[in-house]
Amino acid sequence: MVSLLLPLIYLSFISLGLPDGLLGAAWPSMYPGFGVEVSASGIVFMIISVGTVISSLLSDRMTTRFGTARVTTVSVALTAAALFGFSISGSFPLLCLWAIPYGLGAGGVDASLNNYVALHYSSRHMSWLHCMWGVGASTGPYIMGWVLSGGQHWSGGYRIVGTLQILLTMVLFLSLGLWKNRQTEAETSEPVPLHRVFKIPGAREILVTFFCYCGLEQTAALWASSYLTLSRGVDAETAAFFASLFFLGMTVGRVVSSVIMPFGSVLTLAVQAQPVKRAAVSASARVRLRICFISLPPVRMLTGVVFRRTPGIIKEIFVTWKFFEFIDRLISKYVV
């Protein structure tokens, strides 16, 4: 029975990635109906990020009190409810309201499962865990593109992904028994205050690394479809498919790094020095820095310069793929 737990964790991370590319892929079709500017997607994304920050910072305490299984199940259920809320939103303020539970759910799954895998499995499993996120993140925009290409409303894409999340919630609920007797002393220990986390060797470097990495990742993910639609004249359906290729490139990079890295080289430091806190720092740092970096004008300018100086959509995707493959290898080797 315990052997079924790891595939279930992988499945949970696939579900975590599924909604991540939906907003960017669907936004060219969404914003005209809401009567807002194209830049308004940044507001929705920042609300999601704030919710993710809050749940990430509380994840250590919540996991210690309720356990990883319950936190993951409730978090996935929150995400499912938010996705259905997105699908029925008839106004921009309502969309922003549903972004709150979406962010809370995503942060809970991310931080709690990172901690759990860091404690109970090898470093290679951690790498494959993030490959599974890429599988989900690549599939989400593809689903949205399929819905749009069929002449359906963008809300159909959110309903499909929301249904998948509900099914996963049911599976997680039925599998709560698999998680029993798997807690370690680190999981039940007292949470470490944030100011002490910054004193952990390497924590500041992790923050800077994720600052750069997640800023570039989320900028491309959020604006790729809008850029292709508004600047290149690509229809919204095709742009959504192209957006999925960005995540597919990241997934390939993660698969490559998982295969070529020496076994056990990743997370060695984390396992030796408070793995729960180190994994929590990584998850919360991602979302904290994402909020600041995604809204900076220089980031948008840099992205625009790269796109303008690289002719051809296929070449743009290739350049992005190779760049993030390189960054992912560095992070996999030197960072949790």
Beta strands, then each sheet from edge to edge (+ up, - down):
end
